[in-house]
Amino acid sequence: MPDFTYTARDAVGARVSGEISAGSEREALSMLAGRSLYPTDIRADSATGQGRTVKRVPAQLRATTYSQMADLLRSGVPLLRALAVLRVQTKHAGLAHVLGEVHHRVEQGATLAEAMARFPRIFGEMAISMIRAGGEGGFLEESLARVAEFTEAQEDIKKRTAGALAYPIVLAIVGTVIVAVLMIFFVPRFDTLFDDLRQRGELPAVTDWLLWTSGLVWRRQFWLPWGILLLGLTVAGGVFAWKWLGAEQGRLWRDRWKLRLPLVGTVFLNMAVARFCRVLGTLLHNGVPIVRSLEISSDAAGNRVLATDIRDASETIAAGESLAAPLGACGHFPPMVVEMIAVAEESNTLETVLVQIANSLERNTWRQLDIAVRLLEPLMLLMLASVVLVLVIALLVPILKMSMTI
């Protein structure tokens, strides 16, 4: 969120200067007016983009930082002191700079989540949302510990996935190079050999397509105009997609698309529902009203589609209805989760059941991910073998036909 430096007059005419975070200059003016300040000068802070210049911090280092901060706060260390200690202890220059900026913002009166929100590429939206929920609900230490656990688990899944994919990726690269060499230098030599079969209409369609593709790749006239144009369009499309997905509408489309993906869509959905249930249950356990708890936990879900459904549900809750009905009507929450929430509302054990739901969903999701990672290797090998098999059959069938004719 952009920062603005302002100079203003208060109600008695005294000069006041400072900084304020707002989405736009108009919003900043409105916020100053709410403080009974009358700005005489306001400008965007040039230091606002500093967080963007910091390189990404390793996930394991971020998880350790969250965990250490939670331990310090549990030990009674004030937040500012904890940030200062972590800044001194870290050996990562980028993280030290970020923690220094966060310490400066908190010292000026911002909450920890607001200070971290200046560095979305470092901390991530999910972590910021959960820390904001912990700060407002009075369980900041628990939310930091939970973010640390989730970050470590996410990094563990990435490492296991990368390890499982290493062998298939090497095979895929080697196979692609071999197929490319065959298509460019080997397959075109069969074109004249199969002329007889083509003229008699006996050349298989797959072989004809293979020879046409190989000839297209071989022709330099194709690559000079069309290849460069295709490369330019690909780069331009990639840049446009990157910028559009970074906008709010693109993020909403991306979150909706993630839930519709085959196989992994269920994983994304279960993880988002688990985060929502855990944060909502913790907030209710700490005495936060349910309407406010729903507003906070909607951001912690980490998915804008679910966040919209949860905010709609909070409106029906304010009107006196139950929570399970609107969640079930939106179609995104698993039926079993909706049923458990409905029973918990009737028995007045919602905060306990929500945490149990989160634990169950997380266990099932990690189990599904582990199985999916194990299946990726044979699936990729099968895909590579299929491509090679098609190539071999396309060349062998006409040769066998010619041998039978002879």
Number of C-alpha atoms within 10 A of each C-alpha: 16 17 21 22 16 21 16 18 15 15 10 8 10 9 14 14 15 11 17 19 21 17 11 14 16 10 12 23 19 15 15 17 13 10 11 14 22 20 18 12 10 18 13 17 15 11 10 15 14 13 19 13 10 16 12 13 16 12 17 16 16 19 23 16 21 24 20 20 23 23 17 18 17 13 9 9 15 11 17 15 13 18 25 16 16 19 22 11 10 14 10 12 13 17 22 18 15 22 22 17 20 26 22 16 19 19 14 12 10 16 17 22 21 19 23 27 21 23 23 15 16 22 20 13 19 20 25 25 24 29 28 25 26 23 18 17 23 16 16 21 21 20 27 26 21 22 23 25 16 17 21 18 15 15 16 14 16 13 12 16 18 13 12 16 17 13 13 19 15 11 15 17 12 12 16 15 12 12 16 15 12 14 21 17 13 12 22 20 14 14 17 9 13 19 12 13 15 17 9 8 10 12 18 15 12 15 24 16 12 20 21 15 15 21 19 16 18 16 11 11 11 13 14 10 10 11 14 12 12 12 11 12 12 12 12 12 11 12 12 12 13 12 10 14 15 13 11 11 10 15 16 17 14 17 17 16 12 17 21 14 12 9 12 16 14 17 21 19 23 22 21 25 25 25 27 28 30 25 30 29 26 25 25 20 16 14 11 17 12 17 16 15 21 28 20 25 26 29 25 29 27 25 25 20 20 25 21 16 19 24 18 16 25 24 16 16 18 11 9 9 13 17 20 21 16 20 22 20 12 15 11 15 19 14 13 11 20 18 14 16 25 18 14 17 16 10 9 11 14 21 21 16 20 24 21 17 20 22 16 13 22 20 11 14 20 16 11 16 17 14 11 14 18 15 12 15 17 12 12 17 15 13 12 17 14 12 13 16 11 14 18 12 13 20 19 13 15 20 16 11 13 14 9 8 7 6
